[in-house]
Amino acid sequence: MTAMLFEPKFLLTILLMGTIVYITYLSKRNTTASDYFVGGRSFSWFTNGSAIGGDYLSAATFLGIAGLTYQLGYDGAYYAFCFSIGLTLLAIFVAGPLRRFGAYTVADFLAYRFHSKRARLAAVAVVLAISGFYAAPQLLGAAQILSMFFGTSYEFGIIFTCSVMIFYVGVGGMKGTTLNQALELWIRLGAFLLMVGAAIYGGLHYQEILASINEFKGVITGTSDFTADGKDIPFDGAGWTGTGNYFPSFWQTISMTIGLSLGTIGLPHILLRFYTNPSARAARKSALMAIGIASVFFFFAVYLGVVGRSIFLSGNADPGVMKDLIAGGNNMVVPSTAQALGGEWLLGLVIAGAFAAVFSNLSGLFIASSGALAHDLYATFFRKNITEKERVIAGKVSIVILGILYGVLGLMVKEASIGHLVALAFTVAASTFTPIFILGIWWRGMTEKGAIAGLVIGLIASMYMIFFKSALPEFLQFNVPGLITVPIGFLSVYIVSKLDRRVPADVNEFMKKVHSKESEAA
């Protein structure tokens, strides 16, 4: 037992957990709602930029992008391009105005913009839907890592991860969450840097291995021992390096581009981060820093996906690596590749990095959702004269409730792909909150009824096209239905607002607040 604890994967994971506990303990004093939900708006642009990067670069990036590239080739790498556009659009159109507005939660924007409890309630429902969609693949990644590399059951992995998050966020609030997210980002970047360095040192240069993959056609030796039918796996390299593996048409590609690119603007846990900056200028700097970090991550992830495919095709990797690449599917490509490149120590660092990715993203989702339950729902509709202390307690209770709900969702997605599940969460966000924030910040004519219609119709349309895809005509069966659902969201807001025409009387004051340089440090 003692010897097992000194294995790199155990040692580095325990070190990560200990650091999380220590930072959480130091951040436990949350006496006001501002402390708990937005960290007292006290974080520098560097810390918050690191935290935004940590929040955005979830298991979908650390595990999913490389995995999708490994599985789909060019089509998988295209996910990275779409994700990278989103942060840029967020920085240009939303980051500064959102911080000038200043609030605790995403739903606050609608509630104060339209002085409407109904708009707040609709926003809460959408926050919980998006967060649940996004939380499930993060839990899937954590459970698969625990199962494959620590020998636990999938169910134990879900329960363990949810328990850690209840402590992590429930005790530390936004302060502990932000500091942990910033640290966890640099752990992941360090892991990727070491993997890339090991791959290049080992002669796995991108242009050369891509050419060898393209020329490969036949069966992969060394795989028959790990397949269900006892046969070697066939592979066509020319098809992998080409297009149309997953998005067989131009419109399928455009649909995914729209859904993923605009989805970032509507992610509640990312939007919430801009409330924690001390000023609008700091919010923009944080966004720009996150864009730079994300660009590096996406570049590395695509390269490592190609490296993983090259190692697999060689057929002479360690049998354990070959087994993990087959049994773990595309979700476990990064850990398996790390083991092939650098042995147990690099594998241990990557496993710690993968947990850091999961914890970082989940903590943001927990904070955003707890604000929706405690601040937007409980304090507004059930306990109107609530004190600051009671508001914080309500936030912590909601964390426990969310831990249970997300745990159930995690158990339901055992066989899914992390990267694709997150892509669907982006589509829901792009179809609901993105129209609300773009039009709400830049168009005076948006009304309360228009906002509610956009949220409800966008949510229904995106969920229907995701869950009932087979019931639709073939020409509407998109893998990522952003081409249809995002215009529906925007048009719903615009048409209903035009018909309603009840623009808030203080719309000019609102526009001055979110766009004026006078409120730069608000």
C-alpha positions as CSV (number, residue, x, y, z in Angstrom):
1,M,0.0,0.0,0.0
2,T,2.8,2.4,0.9
3,A,4.7,1.7,-2.3
4,M,1.5,2.4,-4.3
5,L,1.1,5.8,-2.7
6,F,4.6,6.7,-4.0
7,E,3.7,6.0,-7.6
8,P,3.8,9.2,-9.6
9,K,0.1,9.2,-10.4
10,F,-0.9,8.8,-6.8
11,L,1.8,11.2,-5.5
12,L,1.1,14.1,-7.9
13,T,-2.7,13.7,-7.6
14,I,-2.5,13.8,-3.8
15,L,-0.3,16.8,-4.0
16,L,-2.9,18.5,-6.2
17,M,-5.7,17.6,-3.7
18,G,-3.6,18.9,-0.8
19,T,-3.0,22.2,-2.5
20,I,-6.7,22.6,-3.3
21,V,-7.6,22.0,0.3
22,Y,-5.0,24.5,1.5
23,I,-6.1,27.2,-0.8
24,T,-9.7,26.5,0.0
25,Y,-9.0,26.8,3.7
26,L,-7.2,30.1,3.3
27,S,-10.2,31.4,1.3
28,K,-12.9,30.2,3.7
29,R,-13.9,33.7,5.1
30,N,-16.9,34.7,3.0
31,T,-18.9,37.1,5.1
32,T,-20.9,38.8,2.3
33,A,-22.7,37.8,-0.9
34,S,-20.1,39.8,-2.9
35,D,-17.3,37.7,-1.3
36,Y,-19.0,34.4,-2.0
37,F,-20.4,35.0,-5.5
38,V,-17.9,37.4,-7.1
39,G,-14.8,37.3,-4.8
40,G,-15.3,40.9,-3.7
41,R,-14.4,42.0,-7.2
42,S,-10.8,42.1,-6.1
43,F,-8.8,39.9,-8.6
44,S,-6.1,41.4,-10.8
45,W,-6.4,40.9,-14.6
46,F,-3.6,38.3,-14.5
47,T,-5.2,36.2,-11.8
48,N,-8.6,36.5,-13.3
49,G,-7.3,35.9,-16.9
50,S,-5.7,32.7,-15.6
51,A,-8.9,31.7,-13.9
52,I,-11.0,32.4,-17.1
53,G,-8.5,30.3,-19.0
54,G,-8.8,27.6,-16.3
55,D,-12.6,27.8,-16.4
56,Y,-12.8,27.7,-20.2
57,L,-10.1,25.1,-20.9
58,S,-12.0,22.2,-19.3
59,A,-11.7,18.5,-19.8
60,A,-13.1,19.2,-23.3
61,T,-9.8,20.9,-24.1
62,F,-7.3,19.0,-22.0
63,L,-8.8,15.6,-23.0
64,G,-11.5,16.2,-25.6
65,I,-9.8,18.2,-28.4
66,A,-6.8,15.9,-28.6
67,G,-9.2,13.0,-28.4
68,L,-11.4,14.3,-31.2
69,T,-8.3,15.0,-33.4
70,Y,-7.0,11.5,-32.7
71,Q,-10.4,10.0,-33.7
72,L,-11.6,12.3,-36.5
73,G,-8.5,13.9,-37.9
74,Y,-9.1,17.2,-39.5
75,D,-12.7,17.3,-38.5
76,G,-11.7,16.9,-34.8
77,A,-9.0,19.6,-35.1
78,Y,-11.7,22.0,-36.4
79,Y,-13.4,22.0,-33.0
80,A,-10.3,23.9,-31.7
81,F,-10.7,26.6,-34.3
82,C,-14.4,27.1,-33.4
83,F,-13.7,27.2,-29.7
84,S,-10.9,29.8,-30.2
85,I,-13.2,32.2,-32.0
86,G,-15.6,32.4,-29.1
87,L,-13.3,34.0,-26.6
88,T,-12.4,36.7,-29.1
89,L,-16.0,37.6,-29.7
90,L,-16.6,37.6,-26.0
91,A,-13.7,40.0,-25.4
92,I,-14.9,42.4,-28.2
93,F,-18.6,42.6,-27.6
94,V,-19.3,41.6,-24.0
95,A,-16.4,41.7,-21.5
96,G,-16.2,45.4,-20.8
97,P,-19.9,46.3,-20.8
98,L,-20.7,43.4,-18.6
99,R,-18.2,44.5,-15.9
100,R,-19.4,48.1,-16.1
101,F,-22.9,46.8,-15.5
102,G,-21.8,45.0,-12.3
103,A,-23.9,42.2,-10.6
104,Y,-23.6,38.9,-8.9
105,T,-25.2,36.5,-11.4
106,V,-26.0,36.1,-15.1
107,A,-29.7,36.4,-14.3
108,D,-29.1,39.7,-12.6
109,F,-28.5,41.2,-16.1
110,L,-32.0,40.4,-17.3
111,A,-33.6,41.2,-14.0
112,Y,-32.1,44.7,-13.8
113,R,-32.2,45.4,-17.5
114,F,-35.9,44.9,-17.6
115,H,-36.9,45.2,-13.9
116,S,-38.5,41.8,-14.2
117,K,-38.7,38.8,-12.0
118,R,-40.1,36.7,-14.8
119,A,-37.0,37.4,-16.9
120,R,-34.9,36.4,-13.9
121,L,-36.8,33.1,-13.5
122,A,-36.4,32.3,-17.2
123,A,-32.6,33.0,-17.0
124,V,-32.3,30.7,-13.9
125,A,-33.8,27.8,-15.9
126,V,-31.4,28.3,-18.8
127,V,-28.4,28.7,-16.4
128,L,-29.2,25.3,-14.8
129,A,-29.8,23.6,-18.2
130,I,-26.5,24.8,-19.7
131,S,-24.5,24.1,-16.5
132,G,-26.0,20.6,-16.3
133,F,-25.1,19.9,-20.0
134,Y,-21.6,21.2,-19.3
135,A,-21.0,19.5,-16.0
136,A,-21.9,16.0,-17.2
137,P,-18.8,15.6,-19.5
138,Q,-16.5,17.0,-16.9
139,L,-17.6,14.3,-14.5
140,L,-17.3,11.7,-17.2
141,G,-13.7,12.6,-17.7
142,A,-12.9,12.5,-14.0
143,A,-14.6,9.1,-13.5
144,Q,-12.9,7.6,-16.6
145,I,-9.5,8.7,-15.3
146,L,-10.1,7.2,-11.9
147,S,-11.4,4.0,-13.4
148,M,-8.6,3.5,-15.9
149,F,-5.6,4.6,-13.8
150,F,-6.7,4.0,-10.2
151,G,-8.9,0.9,-10.6
152,T,-12.1,2.5,-9.1
153,S,-15.6,2.0,-10.5
154,Y,-17.2,4.6,-12.7
155,E,-19.8,5.2,-10.1
156,F,-17.2,5.8,-7.4
157,G,-15.5,8.4,-9.7
158,I,-18.7,10.4,-10.0
159,I,-19.3,10.3,-6.3
160,F,-15.7,11.2,-5.4
161,T,-15.6,14.1,-7.8
162,C,-18.9,15.6,-6.7
163,S,-17.8,15.3,-3.1
164,V,-14.6,17.2,-3.8
165,M,-16.5,19.9,-5.6
166,I,-19.0,20.3,-2.7
167,F,-16.1,21.0,-0.4
168,Y,-14.0,23.0,-2.9
169,V,-16.7,25.5,-3.8
170,G,-18.9,25.3,-0.7
171,V,-16.1,26.3,1.6
172,G,-14.0,28.6,-0.6
173,G,-16.7,30.4,-2.6
174,M,-15.5,32.5,-5.6
175,K,-12.3,33.5,-3.8
176,G,-11.1,29.9,-3.4
177,T,-12.5,28.9,-6.8
178,T,-10.6,31.7,-8.6
179,L,-7.2,31.0,-6.9
180,N,-7.6,27.3,-7.5
181,Q,-8.6,27.8,-11.1
182,A,-5.6,30.0,-11.8
183,L,-3.2,27.5,-10.3
184,E,-4.8,24.5,-12.1
185,L,-4.4,26.3,-15.4
186,W,-0.7,26.5,-15.1
187,I,-0.5,22.9,-14.0
188,R,-2.2,21.9,-17.3
189,L,0.0,24.2,-19.4
190,G,3.1,22.7,-17.8
191,A,1.8,19.1,-18.5
192,F,1.2,20.0,-22.1
193,L,4.5,21.7,-22.5
194,L,6.3,18.7,-21.2
195,M,4.4,16.4,-23.5
196,V,5.1,18.5,-26.5
197,G,8.8,18.7,-25.6
198,A,9.0,14.9,-25.1
199,A,7.3,14.3,-28.5
200,I,9.6,16.6,-30.4
201,Y,12.6,15.2,-28.6
202,G,11.4,11.7,-29.6
203,G,11.4,12.7,-33.3
204,L,7.6,13.0,-33.6
205,H,7.7,16.1,-35.8
206,Y,4.3,17.2,-37.0
207,Q,4.8,17.3,-40.7
208,E,6.6,14.0,-40.8
209,I,4.1,12.0,-38.7
210,L,1.1,13.6,-40.5
211,A,2.6,12.4,-43.8
212,S,3.1,8.9,-42.4
213,I,-0.5,8.8,-41.1
214,N,-1.8,9.9,-44.4
215,E,0.0,7.1,-46.2
216,F,-1.2,4.4,-43.8
217,K,-3.8,2.0,-45.1
218,G,-4.5,-1.4,-43.6
219,V,-4.7,-2.9,-40.1
220,I,-3.0,-1.7,-37.0
221,T,-0.7,-4.4,-35.6
222,G,-0.8,-5.1,-31.9
223,T,-4.4,-4.3,-31.5
224,S,-6.1,-7.7,-31.8
225,D,-5.3,-8.7,-28.2
226,F,-7.5,-5.8,-26.9
227,T,-10.4,-5.9,-29.3
228,A,-13.7,-7.6,-28.6
229,D,-13.6,-9.7,-31.9
230,G,-9.9,-10.5,-31.6
231,K,-9.1,-8.8,-34.9
232,D,-6.6,-6.0,-35.7
233,I,-8.3,-2.6,-36.2
234,P,-8.4,-1.3,-39.8
235,F,-7.4,2.3,-40.5
236,D,-7.4,4.5,-43.6
237,G,-5.0,7.4,-43.2
238,A,-6.1,9.3,-46.3
239,G,-9.7,9.5,-44.9
240,W,-8.5,10.6,-41.5
241,T,-6.4,13.5,-42.9
242,G,-9.2,14.5,-45.2
243,T,-12.5,16.2,-44.4
244,G,-16.1,14.9,-44.1
245,N,-15.5,12.2,-41.5
246,Y,-17.9,13.8,-39.0
247,F,-19.2,16.8,-40.9
248,P,-20.1,15.4,-44.3
249,S,-21.4,18.7,-45.8
250,F,-20.6,22.4,-46.0
251,W,-23.8,23.2,-44.0
252,Q,-22.8,20.7,-41.2
253,T,-19.5,22.5,-40.9
254,I,-21.1,26.0,-40.9
255,S,-23.6,24.8,-38.3
256,M,-20.9,23.7,-35.9
257,T,-18.9,26.9,-36.5
258,I,-21.9,29.0,-35.5
259,G,-22.8,26.9,-32.5
260,L,-19.3,26.7,-31.0
261,S,-18.1,30.2,-31.9
262,L,-21.2,32.0,-30.4
263,G,-21.6,29.5,-27.5
264,T,-18.8,31.0,-25.5
265,I,-20.7,34.3,-25.1
266,G,-23.6,32.5,-23.5
267,L,-21.7,30.3,-21.0
268,P,-22.9,31.3,-17.5
269,H,-19.7,30.3,-15.7
270,I,-17.6,32.3,-18.2
271,L,-19.8,35.4,-18.1
272,L,-19.8,35.4,-14.3
273,R,-16.0,35.7,-14.3
274,F,-16.2,39.2,-15.7
275,Y,-18.1,40.4,-12.6
276,T,-15.0,39.6,-10.5
277,N,-12.7,42.1,-12.0
278,P,-12.2,45.5,-10.3
279,S,-12.8,47.4,-13.5
280,A,-14.0,47.1,-17.1
281,R,-10.4,47.7,-18.3
282,A,-9.2,44.8,-16.1
283,A,-12.0,42.6,-17.6
284,R,-10.8,43.3,-21.1
285,K,-7.2,42.5,-20.2
286,S,-8.4,39.3,-18.5
287,A,-10.2,38.3,-21.7
288,L,-7.2,39.0,-23.9
289,M,-5.0,36.9,-21.6
290,A,-7.4,34.1,-21.7
291,I,-7.4,34.2,-25.5
292,G,-3.6,33.9,-25.6
293,I,-3.6,31.0,-23.2
294,A,-6.4,29.2,-25.0
295,S,-4.7,29.6,-28.4
296,V,-1.6,27.9,-27.0
297,F,-3.6,25.1,-25.5
298,F,-5.6,24.5,-28.7
299,F,-2.4,24.3,-30.7
300,F,-0.8,21.8,-28.4
301,A,-4.0,19.7,-28.1
302,V,-4.3,19.3,-31.9
303,Y,-0.6,18.4,-32.1
304,L,-0.9,15.8,-29.3
305,G,-3.9,14.3,-30.9
306,V,-1.8,13.6,-34.1
307,V,1.0,12.3,-31.9
308,G,-1.3,9.9,-30.2
309,R,-2.6,8.6,-33.5
310,S,1.0,8.2,-34.8
311,I,2.0,6.2,-31.7
312,F,-1.1,4.0,-32.0
313,L,-0.5,3.2,-35.7
314,S,3.1,2.3,-35.0
315,G,1.8,-0.8,-33.1
316,N,5.0,-1.0,-31.1
317,A,3.9,1.0,-28.1
318,D,3.7,-0.5,-24.6
319,P,0.8,-3.1,-24.5
320,G,-0.7,-1.1,-21.6
321,V,-0.8,2.0,-23.8
322,M,-2.3,0.2,-26.7
323,K,-5.0,-1.3,-24.4
324,D,-5.8,2.1,-22.9
325,L,-6.1,3.7,-26.3
326,I,-8.6,1.1,-27.3
327,A,-10.5,0.7,-24.1
328,G,-10.5,4.4,-23.1
329,G,-11.5,5.6,-26.5
330,N,-10.8,9.2,-27.6
331,N,-11.4,10.5,-24.1
332,M,-8.1,8.9,-22.8
333,V,-5.8,9.7,-25.6
334,V,-3.8,12.4,-23.7
335,P,-3.0,10.2,-20.6
336,S,-2.1,7.2,-22.8
337,T,0.1,9.4,-25.0
338,A,1.8,10.9,-22.0
339,Q,2.7,7.4,-20.7
340,A,4.1,6.4,-24.1
341,L,6.2,9.6,-24.3
342,G,7.5,10.0,-20.8
343,G,6.6,7.0,-18.7
344,E,4.9,7.0,-15.3
345,W,6.0,10.5,-14.1
346,L,4.7,12.3,-17.2
347,L,1.5,10.2,-16.9
348,G,1.2,11.2,-13.3
349,L,1.5,14.9,-14.1
350,V,-1.1,14.6,-16.9
351,I,-3.5,12.8,-14.6
352,A,-3.1,15.6,-12.1
353,G,-3.6,18.1,-14.9
354,A,-6.7,16.3,-16.1
355,F,-8.2,16.4,-12.6
356,A,-7.2,20.1,-12.5
357,A,-9.1,20.7,-15.7
358,V,-12.2,18.9,-14.4
359,F,-12.2,20.6,-11.0
360,S,-11.5,24.1,-12.5
361,N,-14.4,23.9,-14.9
362,L,-16.8,22.2,-12.5
363,S,-16.1,24.8,-9.8
364,G,-17.1,27.6,-12.2
365,L,-20.3,25.7,-13.1
366,F,-21.1,25.2,-9.4
367,I,-20.6,28.9,-8.5
368,A,-22.8,30.0,-11.5
369,S,-25.5,27.5,-10.7
370,S,-25.4,28.2,-6.9
371,G,-25.9,31.9,-7.6
372,A,-28.9,31.0,-9.8
373,L,-30.5,28.9,-7.0
374,A,-29.5,31.0,-3.9
375,H,-29.4,34.5,-5.2
376,D,-31.8,34.5,-8.1
377,L,-34.3,32.0,-7.0
378,Y,-34.3,31.7,-3.2
379,A,-33.5,35.2,-2.2
380,T,-35.8,36.8,-4.8
381,F,-38.8,34.6,-4.7
382,F,-38.8,32.9,-1.3
383,R,-36.9,35.0,1.2
384,K,-37.0,38.7,0.2
385,N,-35.6,40.2,3.4
386,I,-32.6,37.9,3.5
387,T,-29.4,39.0,5.3
388,E,-25.9,38.7,3.8
389,K,-25.1,35.8,6.1
390,E,-28.2,33.9,5.1
391,R,-27.5,34.6,1.4
392,V,-24.1,32.9,1.8
393,I,-25.6,30.0,3.7
394,A,-28.1,29.6,0.9
395,G,-25.3,29.5,-1.6
396,K,-23.5,26.7,0.3
397,V,-26.7,24.7,0.6
398,S,-27.3,25.0,-3.1
399,I,-23.8,23.6,-3.7
400,V,-24.8,20.4,-2.0
401,I,-28.0,20.2,-4.0
402,L,-26.1,20.7,-7.2
403,G,-23.5,18.1,-6.3
404,I,-26.3,15.5,-6.1
405,L,-28.0,16.6,-9.4
406,Y,-24.7,16.8,-11.3
407,G,-23.8,13.4,-10.0
408,V,-26.9,11.9,-11.4
409,L,-26.2,13.5,-14.8
410,G,-22.7,12.1,-14.7
411,L,-24.0,8.6,-14.2
412,M,-26.2,9.0,-17.3
413,V,-23.4,9.8,-19.8
414,K,-20.9,7.0,-19.2
415,E,-20.5,6.1,-22.9
416,A,-20.4,9.6,-24.4
417,S,-17.6,11.7,-26.0
418,I,-16.4,14.5,-23.7
419,G,-15.7,16.9,-26.6
420,H,-19.0,16.4,-28.4
421,L,-21.0,16.7,-25.2
422,V,-19.4,20.1,-24.5
423,A,-20.1,21.1,-28.1
424,L,-23.8,20.5,-27.5
425,A,-23.7,22.6,-24.3
426,F,-22.1,25.4,-26.4
427,T,-25.0,25.1,-28.9
428,V,-27.6,25.6,-26.1
429,A,-25.7,28.6,-24.8
430,A,-25.4,30.1,-28.3
431,S,-29.1,29.8,-28.8
432,T,-30.2,31.3,-25.5
433,F,-27.9,33.7,-23.6
434,T,-25.8,34.8,-26.6
435,P,-28.8,36.6,-28.3
436,I,-29.8,38.1,-24.9
437,F,-26.3,39.5,-24.1
438,I,-25.5,40.7,-27.6
439,L,-28.8,42.4,-28.2
440,G,-29.3,43.4,-24.6
441,I,-25.9,45.3,-24.6
442,W,-26.0,46.7,-28.1
443,W,-29.7,47.2,-29.0
444,R,-32.0,49.6,-27.2
445,G,-35.1,48.1,-28.6
446,M,-35.0,44.8,-26.7
447,T,-37.9,44.3,-24.3
448,E,-38.7,42.0,-21.4
449,K,-41.1,39.8,-23.5
450,G,-38.5,39.6,-26.3
451,A,-35.8,38.4,-23.8
452,I,-38.0,35.8,-22.3
453,A,-39.2,34.6,-25.7
454,G,-35.6,34.3,-26.9
455,L,-34.5,32.3,-23.8
456,V,-37.5,29.9,-23.9
457,I,-37.7,29.4,-27.7
458,G,-33.9,29.1,-28.0
459,L,-33.8,26.5,-25.2
460,I,-36.7,24.4,-26.6
461,A,-35.4,24.5,-30.2
462,S,-31.8,23.5,-29.3
463,M,-32.9,20.8,-26.9
464,Y,-35.3,19.4,-29.4
465,M,-32.8,19.3,-32.2
466,I,-30.2,17.6,-29.9
467,F,-32.4,15.0,-28.2
468,F,-34.9,14.3,-31.0
469,K,-32.5,14.6,-34.0
470,S,-33.8,11.3,-35.6
471,A,-37.4,12.7,-35.6
472,L,-36.4,15.5,-37.9
473,P,-36.1,15.5,-41.7
474,E,-32.7,14.4,-42.9
475,F,-31.7,17.9,-44.1
476,L,-32.2,19.2,-40.5
477,Q,-30.2,16.4,-38.7
478,F,-27.2,18.4,-37.7
479,N,-24.5,17.0,-35.4
480,V,-24.2,20.5,-33.9
481,P,-27.5,22.4,-34.8
482,G,-26.2,25.9,-34.4
483,L,-27.2,26.9,-38.0
484,I,-30.9,26.5,-37.1
485,T,-31.1,27.2,-33.4
486,V,-29.0,30.3,-33.1
487,P,-30.9,32.3,-35.7
488,I,-34.1,31.1,-34.0
489,G,-32.9,32.6,-30.7
490,F,-31.9,35.9,-32.2
491,L,-35.1,36.2,-34.3
492,S,-37.3,35.3,-31.3
493,V,-35.8,38.2,-29.3
494,Y,-36.1,40.7,-32.2
495,I,-39.6,39.8,-33.5
496,V,-41.2,39.7,-30.1
497,S,-39.5,42.9,-29.0
498,K,-40.7,44.6,-32.1
499,L,-44.3,43.4,-31.5
500,D,-44.1,44.3,-27.8
501,R,-42.4,47.7,-28.1
502,R,-42.4,48.1,-24.3
503,V,-38.8,49.2,-24.0
504,P,-37.8,50.0,-20.4
505,A,-38.0,53.7,-19.6
506,D,-34.5,53.8,-18.3
507,V,-32.9,52.1,-21.3
508,N,-30.7,55.2,-22.1
509,E,-29.3,55.2,-18.5
510,F,-28.5,51.5,-18.9
511,M,-26.8,52.0,-22.2
512,K,-24.7,54.9,-20.7
513,K,-23.7,52.8,-17.8
514,V,-22.5,49.8,-19.9
515,H,-20.8,51.8,-22.7
516,S,-19.6,55.0,-21.1
517,K,-16.0,55.5,-20.2
518,E,-17.2,57.3,-17.1
519,S,-18.2,54.0,-15.6
520,E,-14.8,52.3,-16.6
521,A,-13.9,51.7,-13.0
522,A,-17.4,51.0,-11.8
